[in-house]
C-alpha cells in the first residue's frame, strides 16, 4: 500500500480530525502485516507540514521513525509524466503534483493508496479503507 500525506500527518498531530483514525489504521496495518510504501514526495511533503505546524522536534522524530520503519519509493520520470497527464485530465480539480504522482505510482504498481483525500476517488485510484 502507498501512504498519502494525510494519514501520515494525522498520526503525528493530536489536534488533526483524523488523528485517532490514523492511529487505529496504523495498528490495523501492523496487525495485518501490510507493507506501507512512502513515496519520497509524500515523505518530504509530510515532513514540511509537521515542521511548520508541529515544530522541529516532532519533525525530527518523524524522519527518524519513517527512516527506521517504512519503505520509501522513488517515482520514475514516467510517473511524473503520468502525474502531469492526470492533472491535465481534471482541469476543474485542484489536484496537487504530490497527489497526482502518488496516483501514478498506485496505477503503475497496481496497489491501493492509504488516504483521506477525495481526489484519489476522482481520478479513479484504488483507495484502502
N, C-alpha and C positions, 0 to 999 in steps of 0.2 A: 504494500500500500504506500501511496505517496502522501506525505503530510503537506498541508497548506499552512499558511501563516496563522490563520485564525485560531485553530486549536492549540498550536504551539504557544502562541502568545497568551491565550486564555489560561493555560496551565500555570503560568508564572504570575498572573495578575489576579489577586483575590477579589478585586472590585469589578472584574470583567463579568458580564452577564452569563458567559459560558464557562466560567471557571470550574464549577462543580461538575458540569458535564464533561469537560476536558479531562479532569482528574479521573472520573469514572471510566471514561473511554480508554485512558492510558492503562488503567487496571485491567480492563477487558482485553486490550491488545496484548498485554503481558500474559494474562491467563491463557489466551488463545495462541500464544507464541507466534504472533503475526509480526513479520518484519516491516518496519517503517523506514521508508526511504525519504530523505530530506534533500530536495534539490538545492544546490548551492544558492540560487537566487532567493529561495524561501529562507534558508539559513541566514542569509545576510539581511533580508527584509525584517525577519523576526528580531534579530539582534538590534537592528536600528530602532524598532518600535520599543523594545524593552529598555534600551539605553535612554531614549528620550523620555519615556513615561515612568520608568521604574528605577532608573539610576544605574550607575556604573557597577556596583556590587552585584546586582541581580543580572546585569548584562554579562558580567564575567562568569557568574555561576551558570548561566545558560550556555555559554560557549564550552565550559568545562563538561557539563552534563551531556550535551549533544555530542561533543567530541569523544566522550567515553562510551556512550551507549547507543548511538544511532549511526546508520549508514548514510553517507551523503552521496548525491548523484549529480554528476556534471552533465548538463544539457549539451547536445551537439549543435553545430551550426544549423543543421537541418531542423532541429527542434525550435530554434529561434526563428527560422524562416516560416515554419508552420505556425508559430505563435503570431507572427505578423499577419499571416493569412486569416487566422481566427479573428483577430481584432478588426481586420478589414471586412470580414463577413458579417459582423454585427456593429455597424456604424452608429446605431442608436443606443448601444450599451457602453457603459464606462468600464470596460474590461482592461485591467492593467496588463502590462507586459509580463509581470510576475505570474499572474493567473493564467494568461494565455500560454506561457511557457510550461507551466505545470500541467495544463490541459494537453498540450502537445506531447509531453512525456508520458502521461497517462495513456494517451491514444497509441503512441508508438509501442509501449511496453504491455498494453492491454491489462492495466491494473487500476484499481479504484483510487480515488482521492479522498483523504480524510479532511473534510472541510465543513465550514458553516456558511459558506458564500454561495448564494443562489446563482451566481454567474456560471458556475460549473454545470448546473442544470440547464441553463440557457444554451450552452454550447454542446449539450448532449454528452458530457463526460460521465463516466461511471463514478458514482459517489458512494462512499462507505458510510453507512448509518447504523 
